[in-house]
């Protein structure tokens, strides 16, 4: 491990600068690797769609009459409950996909693959950002596949909205992917990450505007309403919701960008490619 660290340091000292084409080749390699892994895991694609589709087909149908949605921005008329929760379900896909990508990072770190990647002479921040972009690209494919299926369920937005939500999905995916990357930076072993995922995912999703308007939350529980306002996932969902109708929710955009920068910066500073490998070696040594 010391030799690898020394090699990384000497490599960075030797290669002090790269051309734009070299950075692009590095990014391309990481993107291709992530996509090849994703294409080889067909069950991952199916599972990413089953969860939001169950919410759309079953949960929304059952609560359509109970949870009516009044006319609130960005809607100009009454909308079906299925239409209201669709942006939240898009956020759910991004959230689970970000955590899934981070889970693979923990696995790669324990197997030593991330150490091989990070000993390259490219800056560590660039490698981690490239890894993040690759994960976001995969999640965008999952979101659009979900929206295509929802279209046949009469859950439809203006046609232009399907193009205009792309930047909102991208920024929201960056934020949630950065959150997962930070968690993967702090977790020491793969076995601990699944529990932390559940501890983070479900509170973030339910304590937001994904399933119900905030004014209804405020009527029923002022405390929960304040928690929802502190939840960055709320702003990711609202950013997507407004983008569907060619509108920008500036508060949500600023919050999403600020949280993304904070989480990504913390993840880069905290990331140690040898953390899980070191713990596993210690455990193996203790068992012997």
N, C-alpha and C positions, 0 to 999 in steps of 0.2 A: 504493500500500500504506500509505503514511503517512496519507493522507486517511481511509482506511477505519479505521485504528487510532484516529485522532483522533475520528472519528465515533462509534466504539464507546465511547471513553472519555467523550465528552460525553453520549452516550445514557445511560450508566450513572449519570452524575452527575445527569442530569435526572430519570430514573426511579429513585428510590431505593427504591420499594416497590411491590409488586403484590398484588392480591387473590388468594385461593385459586382463584377462577374463572379468572383470567388465567393463572396457572400451569398450570391444567388444560387450557386451550385450547392453550397452547404444547406441552404434552406430547402432547395429542391430535393436533396437526398433525405432530409428528415421528413418532408411531406410524403415522398414516395414510400418510405418505410412505414409510416403511420397508415397510409391508405392500403398498402399490401396487407398489413396486419388486420385492418378492419375488414377487407374483402375475404380474408381467410376465416373470419368469425361471423358467419351468416346468422348464427343464433343471436348475436349481439344486435344486429339490425332488427330482427324480429322482436326481440324483447324491448327494444327502445320504442317500438310502435304500439305494442300490446298495452302497456301501462296507460298512456294518454287516451288510447281508443276506448279502453274500458271506462274511463272517467267520462268520455264524451257520449258513448252509446248507452251506458247504464246509469251512472250517477246523475248526469245531466237530465236524462229522461225522467228519472224518478223525482228530481227536485225542481222540475220546471215550474210547476204550479206553486210550490212552496216558496221558492226564492225568486220572486219576480224582480225584474230590473227596471227601474224608472228611467226617464230620459236624463242621462248624465253625459258630460263630455267624454269621449268624442262622438257619442251617438246622437243623432238628430231625431230619433224616434224610439219607440219601445223596441227592444230586441229580445230574441229568445235567449234563454239561459245558456244554451249551447254556444251561441255566438259570443256571449260575454266571457265564458271561461276558456275559449279557444286561445287567446293570448297567454293566459296563465298556463295552459297545457304546453304551448310552445316553450315557455320558460321552464316548465318541468323537464322537457326533453333536454334543453341546454344544461340544466342543473345536473341531471343524472349523467349526461354525457361527459360533463366536466369532471365529475367525480370518478367516472369509469376510466377516463384518460389518466387521471391522477393515480388510480389504483394500478394501472399498468406501469406508471413511473416507479411506484414502490416496488413492484415485482422486478422491473429492470434493475433497480438499484440493488436489490437483494441478490440478484443473479450476477451482478457485476457489469451488466450491459451499459448502464448509465456512466460508469467510471470510464469505460472505453470511449464513450461519446465525449465526455467532458475533458479528456486529456488531449483533445485536439487543440491546435493553437488558436482557434477562434475564441472570442470572449465568452465567458460562461453565460452572461446575460443574454447574448445573442442566441446561444444554443437553447436556452430555456424558453425564450420568446418564440423561437422557431417551433419548438415542441408544442407550445401553447397554440400557435396558429394552426398547426396540423390538427390538433384536437378540435378546434373551433370549426375547421372545414368539414370534419366528419359530422359534427352535430348539426351544421346547417343542412346537410343532405337529409338527415333524419327529420328535421323540422319540415322541410318542403315535402317529403314523402307523407308525413302526417297530414299536412294541409291538403295534399292531393286527394287523400282518402276522405277527409272531412268535407271536401267539395261535393262529393257524391251523397253526403248526408245532409245536404242543403245548408251547410255552414259555409257561407260565402261572404267575402268582403269585396269591395270594389276591385276590379281587375288590376288597376294601377297599384293597389295596396300590396299585392303579392311581390312587387318589385321594390316598393318603397320600404318594406319592412326589413329588407336585407341589411342595411346599415345598422338598424336597431338590433336585429338578431346578432349581428357581428359584435357590436359593443357589449351586449348582454352576455354573449358567449365568452368574450374575453374576461369579463368580470367574474363569472362563475368558474371559468377554467382557472383563473388566477387564484381564486379561493381554494379550489381543489389542489392546486400546485403548492400553496402555502401549507395546507394540511399534510400533504405528502412529504413536505420538507421537515415537518415536526414529528411525524410518526416514525417510530424506530423499527417496527416490524409489520409485515404484511397482515398478520393475524389481527392486529389492533385497528387496522384501517376501516374494516367493514362496520364495526361498531361506531366509530367516529362519523362515518358517512351517514348512518341512520340518525345519529344525534344532531347532525347539521341539516340534512336534507328536509326532514319532515317538519321541524319547527320553522324553517325558512319558508317552506311552501304553504303551510296552513296559516301562519301568522303573516299573511300578505293579502293583497287584493286579487289574488289569482282566482279565488272561488266565490268571493262576495264583495260587493262594493264597500268602500271604507265607511261610507255614511251609515250603512247597516251595522258595521262593527262598532262604530261610535255609539249608536243607539243602545246596543246590547251590553257593551263593555268598554268604557272609556280607557281602562288600563290596557286592554288588548289593542285598542285603536292606537295608543301611543307606541306600543311595541311594534305594530305594523309600520308606523312611520319611521321607526328606527331600523327597520329591516331593509337592507339594500335590494333584496329580491322584489319588493314591492315596486321600486322604481324601475327595475328591469322590465317587469310586466307592463307597467304603465307606458314605458317607452315603446314597447312593441304594440300595445293597444292603440296608441295614438298614431303610430306610423302606418297602421293598417288603413287609416282614413286620411292619409296625406297630411298629417299634422305632427308638429314637434312639441313634445312636452319638455320644456327647457329645464325645469327643475330635475326631472328624472335623468335627462341627458348629463347634466353637470354631476349629479350624484354618482351615476354609473361610471363616468370617466374618472372621477376622483377616487372612488373606491377601487377601481381597477388598478390605477397607478399605485395606490397604497399597498394593495394585496400583492401585486406583482413585485414591487420593490422589496417587500418583506420576504417573499418567497425566494428571490434571488440571493438575498443576504443570508437566509437561513439554510439554503440548500447545501447538504453535505452528501456527495455521492457514495461515500463509504459508510454512512451511518448504519443502515440496515445490515450490510455485509459484516461490519465489525461486531454487531450484536449477535448475529447468527454464528460467527466464528467463536465468540465467547461462550455461547450456549453449547456448541459442539464440544469445545474444550472442557467445559464443566461436566458434560455427560460422560466424557471419557474418564 
